[in-house]
Amino acid sequence: MKPINVTFEVQQNGQKSRLFRFADAEITIGFSARCNLALEPYADPAAELAVLTQSEPCQLRVKSGPGTFSLNGAVCVGDAPIKSGDVITTNAYRISVRNLPEPESPAQLVPVDSKEEPVVQPGDAAVPGTKKKAVEAEDEELTRIANASAIKAPEIAKEPAAVVPPPPKKAGLSYLYLFFAPVQEYLSDDDVAEVLINGPKQIYIERKGKLTLTPSKFANDQALQAAVMNVARSVGRFFDKENPRLDARLPDGSRVHAVMPPLSRVGTIVAIRKFRREKMTIQHLIDFGSITQEGAHLLDVIVKLGRNLIVSGATSSGKTSVLNVLSGLIPDHDRILVLEDASELQLQQEHKVCFETRKADEYGKGEVTIRDLLHSALRLRPDRVVVGEIRGGEALDLLQAMNTGHEGSMSTIHANNARDSLLRMETCALLSGIEIPLSALREQVASAIHIVLQTARLHDGTRKITTITEVLPLKDREYQLQDLYVFKHEGMSPEGKINGRHVFTENRPTFMNAARQHGLDIDSLYAK
């Protein structure tokens, strides 16, 4: 069987693609200079594929490093047929295969057109700076001709990039099912809230608030990294040695955070926080015991009245879920702008505009932060601004938005109680780099934030809204707070469940008159 001229279109980090042509029976692809198609060697140098052009049909063989490469989105762990139009991906590379299985003479040169894209011959490296490799051929003269043609590279007509059909979707979890097969059963289980992968051999799940070790395992760390890399690519981000931390989302909205060795000492670490396929409503919180019907009524009044609100709580206490629920109480006629690092919120209104930050590229350019998005959002006529989470200097921008007419804005913050959440807002605002006296900043916080909802995951694994607190004007430059609604502990049951109840305090909200003026029923909550 005659050798086949195979062309590869290689694209790195979304840059302009380059074409490489080979006529070998076995064409190797990897991160070592010994490979025919030598990619930049910052990944696993042992990972290597081979395209066998003499097979019927042509085969893609994993020579080493299974799980590092993917073919049409499926992780490569063994031999697989390959044809023209298929796409191989790994790290920041996208490699499209052309000219299979049409045979050509190995010494044949293709006519050139001066306006067309150059083909890099096997004498060139795939990435500038990598070692060049000469064509391997039995005929010494053929080798000389091939090397000469590499110096004066001929050109071929540019073909449109092959269109690869997307992987089949499975209940909105296509990427999860495709790349995270070892934990597929847990990702499909609605009772599982989080999947925690501590390297390839140790996987925990959180079910009903309790952590459990599972018997599931990945083949190796390369397979786990390959899964995370595919998720990173799906949202236009990178996960490699230059970008060893990843914040991303999955098609169903689940949040993924991953850390690569050597930052983690036990292998690649991944945390997948799932979101309910069914959108949560305030009735769900009532059914779960997270709040009572009366407490839900109070929240409805607060949101419809346009009070600025912060949801505070520890990690995995349900802050994002509560924010999703509160968004369902916003009137449909309001225009809502949503700003997030990684899209998690599932707002239920029709008139919403969602934004997402962007990390810098490999040259340190193109970064778009929450502060940048807030700057744009305030010029896009928002009625309400919703920020996924306050972590840094964007706190000052949000405070200014809340104080300049954008009532009913919301966000979340990590804090242990309502007072701590205000103090942390101060700290985050100071990270903006703008020098502002603490007294003036504290005035901004107290006037901008009206309500703090505190969420908590209790010892029995249940999640509850533990307090609804109103922020009052400063007194002697100190924050003044009053709890309107609290959860009172009343001991433990023999089964280990926390006994308690939600109650209204004796404090009356200062916005009762405003609620009456807007036609909102609040007096029934305090009739007793």
Residue pairs with C-beta under 8 A, 6 or more apart in sequence:
1 54
1 103
2 103
2 104
2 105
2 106
3 23
3 24
3 25
3 53
3 54
3 103
3 104
3 106
4 23
4 53
4 58
4 99
4 100
4 101
4 102
4 103
4 104
5 21
5 22
5 23
5 99
5 103
5 104
5 106
5 108
6 21
6 22
6 23
6 27
6 51
6 53
6 97
6 98
6 99
6 100
7 19
7 20
7 21
7 97
7 98
7 99
7 119
7 156
8 19
8 20
8 21
8 22
8 29
8 37
8 95
8 96
8 97
8 98
9 17
9 18
9 19
9 95
9 96
9 98
9 161
10 17
10 18
10 19
10 20
10 37
10 39
10 93
10 94
10 95
10 126
11 17
11 18
11 93
11 94
11 95
11 96
12 40
12 92
12 93
12 94
12 127
13 92
13 238
13 361
13 362
17 96
17 161
18 117
18 118
18 120
18 126
19 117
19 118
19 119
19 120
19 156
20 37
20 119
20 120
20 121
20 122
20 124
20 126
21 119
21 120
21 121
21 122
21 156
22 36
22 37
22 122
22 135
23 104
23 106
23 135
24 36
24 53
24 122
24 135
24 136
25 52
25 53
25 54
26 50
26 51
26 52
26 53
26 54
27 36
27 37
27 50
27 51
27 53
28 34
28 35
28 36
28 37
28 48
28 49
28 50
28 63
29 35
29 36
29 37
29 39
29 48
29 49
29 50
29 51
29 69
29 88
29 95
30 37
30 38
30 39
30 45
30 47
30 48
30 49
30 63
30 65
31 38
31 39
31 40
31 41
31 42
31 43
31 44
31 45
31 47
31 48
32 38
32 41
32 45
32 46
32 48
33 41
33 125
33 130
33 131
33 133
34 133
35 48
35 133
36 122
36 133
37 95
37 126
38 125
38 126
38 127
38 130
38 131
38 133
39 90
39 91
39 93
39 126
39 127
39 130
40 126
40 127
40 129
40 130
41 130
42 91
42 240
42 241
42 242
43 68
43 90
43 91
43 240
43 241
44 65
44 68
44 222
46 64
46 65
47 64
47 65
47 68
47 69
47 90
47 222
48 62
48 63
48 64
48 65
49 60
49 61
49 62
49 63
49 69
49 76
49 88
50 60
50 61
50 63
51 58
51 59
51 60
51 61
51 82
51 97
52 58
52 59
52 60
52 61
53 100
53 101
57 81
57 82
57 83
57 101
58 81
58 82
58 83
58 100
58 101
59 79
59 80
59 81
59 82
60 71
60 76
60 79
60 80
60 81
60 82
60 86
60 88
61 79
62 69
62 76
62 77
62 78
62 79
65 222
66 76
66 77
66 78
66 219
66 220
66 222
66 223
67 75
67 76
67 77
67 218
67 219
67 220
67 222
67 223
67 224
67 225
67 226
67 227
68 76
68 90
68 222
68 225
68 226
69 75
69 76
69 88
69 89
69 90
69 226
70 76
70 88
70 89
70 90
70 226
70 230
71 80
71 82
71 86
71 87
71 88
72 86
72 87
72 164
72 165
72 167
73 89
73 164
73 166
73 167
73 178
73 230
74 80
74 167
74 178
75 178
75 179
75 223
75 226
75 227
75 230
76 88
77 219
77 223
82 97
82 100
83 97
83 100
83 101
84 97
84 98
84 99
84 100
84 101
84 102
84 162
85 96
85 97
85 98
85 162
85 163
85 164
86 96
86 97
86 162
86 164
87 94
87 95
87 96
87 97
87 162
87 164
88 94
88 95
88 97
89 95
89 230
89 233
90 226
90 229
91 229
91 238
91 240
92 238
92 240
92 362
96 161
96 162
97 162
98 159
98 162
106 137
106 142
107 142
107 145
107 146
109 149
109 154
110 119
110 154
110 156
112 154
112 155
112 156
113 155
113 156
113 157
114 155
116 155
116 156
116 157
116 158
117 155
117 156
117 158
118 153
118 154
118 155
119 153
119 154
119 155
119 156
120 126
120 150
120 153
121 135
121 146
121 149
121 150
121 153
122 133
122 134
122 135
122 146
122 150
123 132
123 133
123 134
123 135
123 146
123 147
123 150
123 151
124 132
124 150
124 153
125 131
125 132
125 133
134 143
134 146
134 147
135 142
135 143
135 146
135 147
136 143
137 143
137 146
166 174
167 174
167 175
167 178
168 174
169 251
170 177
171 188
171 252
171 277
172 251
172 252
172 277
173 187
173 188
173 250
173 251
173 252
174 251
175 230
175 231
175 234
175 250
175 251
176 184
176 187
176 250
176 251
176 252
176 254
176 272
177 184
177 187
178 230
179 226
179 227
179 228
179 230
179 231
180 187
180 227
180 272
182 203
182 216
182 217
182 218
183 195
183 197
183 203
183 205
183 214
183 216
183 272
185 216
186 192
186 195
186 205
186 214
186 216
187 195
187 254
187 272
187 274
189 207
190 276
190 277
191 207
191 208
192 205
192 206
192 207
192 274
193 206
193 207
193 209
193 273
193 274
193 316
194 205
194 206
194 271
194 272
194 273
194 274
194 316
195 203
195 204
195 205
195 270
195 271
195 272
195 274
196 203
196 204
196 205
196 206
196 211
196 270
196 271
196 272
197 203
197 218
197 224
197 268
197 269
197 270
197 271
197 272
198 204
198 266
198 267
198 269
199 221
199 224
199 264
199 266
199 267
199 268
199 269
200 217
200 218
200 219
200 220
200 221
200 223
200 224
200 267
200 268
201 217
201 218
201 267
202 213
202 217
202 266
203 213
203 214
203 216
203 217
204 211
204 212
204 213
204 214
205 211
205 212
205 214
206 212
206 316
208 461
209 457
209 460
209 461
209 462
209 463
210 461
218 224
218 227
221 261
221 267
221 268
224 267
224 268
224 270
225 239
225 260
225 268
228 239
228 246
228 256
228 258
228 260
228 268
228 270
229 239
229 240
231 239
231 246
231 248
231 250
231 256
232 238
232 239
232 246
232 248
234 248
234 250
234 251
235 248
235 249
235 342
236 358
237 243
237 246
237 247
237 248
237 359
238 246
238 359
238 362
239 246
239 258
239 260
240 260
241 260
242 362
243 359
244 259
244 260
244 263
245 257
245 258
245 259
245 260
245 263
246 256
246 257
246 258
246 259
247 255
247 256
247 257
247 341
247 342
248 255
248 256
248 257
248 258
248 342
249 255
249 256
249 342
249 343
249 344
250 256
250 272
252 274
252 275
252 277
253 275
253 343
253 344
253 346
254 272
254 273
254 274
254 275
255 272
255 273
255 275
255 342
255 344
256 270
256 271
256 272
256 273
257 270
257 271
258 268
258 269
258 270
258 271
259 268
259 269
260 268
261 267
261 268
273 316
275 321
275 344
275 346
276 321
279 324
279 328
279 346
279 348
280 321
280 324
280 325
280 328
281 325
281 328
282 291
282 296
282 299
282 300
282 325
282 328
282 329
283 296
284 325
285 291
285 296
285 322
285 325
285 465
286 292
286 293
286 296
288 462
288 463
289 462
289 464
290 318
290 462
290 463
290 464
290 465
291 299
291 464
291 465
291 502
292 502
294 502
294 504
294 525
295 465
295 468
295 485
295 502
297 521
297 524
297 525
298 468
298 484
298 485
298 522
298 525
299 326
299 329
299 453
299 468
300 329
301 515
301 520
301 521
301 522
302 309
302 450
302 451
302 468
302 511
303 309
303 326
303 329
303 330
303 408
304 329
304 330
304 331
304 518
304 520
305 408
305 511
305 514
305 515
305 518
305 520
306 384
306 407
306 408
307 407
307 408
307 450
307 451
307 511
308 402
308 407
308 408
308 409
308 410
308 448
308 449
308 450
308 451
309 326
309 408
309 409
309 410
309 449
309 450
309 451
309 452
309 453
310 390
310 410
310 411
310 412
310 413
310 421
310 425
310 449
310 451
310 452
310 453
311 319
311 322
311 323
311 326
311 410
311 411
311 412
311 413
311 452
311 453
311 455
312 319
312 412
312 413
312 414
312 415
312 417
312 418
312 420
312 421
312 452
312 453
312 454
312 455
313 319
313 412
313 414
313 415
313 454
313 455
313 456
314 414
314 416
314 456
314 457
315 414
316 457
317 455
317 456
317 457
317 463
318 455
318 457
318 463
319 389
319 412
319 455
320 344
320 345
320 388
320 412
321 463
322 453
322 455
322 465
323 345
323 386
323 388
323 410
323 411
323 412
324 345
324 346
324 347
324 348
326 410
326 453
327 336
327 345
327 347
327 348
327 349
327 386
327 410
328 347
328 348
328 349
330 336
330 349
330 384
330 408
332 349
332 350
332 351
333 351
334 349
334 351
334 383
334 384
334 408
335 351
335 352
335 353
335 381
335 382
335 383
335 384
336 347
336 349
336 351
336 352
336 353
336 382
336 383
336 384
336 385
336 386
337 352
337 353
337 355
337 377
337 380
337 382
337 384
337 385
337 386
338 345
338 347
338 352
338 353
338 354
338 355
338 386
338 388
339 355
339 357
339 370
339 373
339 374
339 377
339 385
339 386
339 387
339 388
340 354
340 355
340 356
340 357
340 370
340 387
340 388
340 389
341 356
341 357
341 370
341 388
341 389
341 391
342 356
342 357
342 388
343 354
343 356
344 388
345 354
345 386
345 388
347 354
347 386
353 380
355 373
355 376
355 377
357 368
357 369
357 370
357 372
357 373
358 366
358 367
358 368
359 367
360 366
360 367
369 394
370 387
370 391
370 392
370 394
371 393
371 394
371 397
371 432
374 385
374 387
374 394
374 397
374 398
374 401
375 397
377 385
377 401
378 385
378 401
378 406
382 406
383 406
383 408
384 406
384 407
384 408
384 409
384 410
385 398
385 401
385 406
385 409
386 409
386 410
386 411
387 394
387 398
387 409
387 410
387 411
388 411
388 412
389 411
389 412
389 413
389 414
390 398
390 411
390 412
390 413
390 424
390 425
390 428
391 428
392 428
392 431
392 432
393 428
393 429
393 431
393 432
393 433
393 434
394 428
394 432
395 425
395 428
395 429
395 431
395 432
396 428
396 429
396 432
396 434
396 436
396 441
396 444
397 432
398 409
398 411
398 448
399 425
399 429
399 444
399 445
399 448
399 449
400 444
400 448
401 409
402 409
402 448
402 449
403 444
403 447
403 448
413 421
413 424
413 425
413 428
414 424
415 421
415 423
415 424
417 454
417 467
418 452
418 454
418 467
418 469
418 471
418 481
418 483
419 479
419 481
421 452
421 454
422 445
422 446
422 449
422 452
422 471
422 479
425 445
425 449
426 438
426 441
426 442
426 445
429 436
429 441
429 444
429 445
430 436
430 441
439 477
442 474
442 477
442 479
443 474
445 479
446 471
446 472
446 473
446 474
446 479
447 473
449 471
450 470
450 471
450 511
451 468
451 469
451 470
451 471
452 467
452 468
452 469
452 471
452 481
453 465
453 467
453 468
453 469
454 465
454 466
454 467
454 468
454 469
455 463
455 464
455 465
455 466
456 463
456 464
456 466
457 463
458 464
458 498
459 498
460 492
460 496
460 497
460 498
462 497
462 498
464 487
464 502
465 485
465 487
465 502
466 486
466 487
467 483
467 485
467 486
467 487
468 483
468 484
468 485
468 486
469 481
469 482
469 483
469 484
470 481
470 482
470 483
470 484
470 507
470 509
470 510
470 511
471 479
471 480
471 481
472 480
472 481
472 482
472 510
473 480
474 480
482 505
482 507
483 505
483 507
484 504
484 505
484 507
484 509
485 502
485 503
485 504
485 505
486 502
486 503
486 505
487 500
487 501
487 502
488 500
488 501
488 502
488 503
489 498
489 499
489 500
490 499
490 500
490 501
491 498
491 499
492 498
492 499
493 499
504 525
504 526
508 526
509 515
509 522
512 522
512 523
512 526
515 521
515 522
516 522
516 523
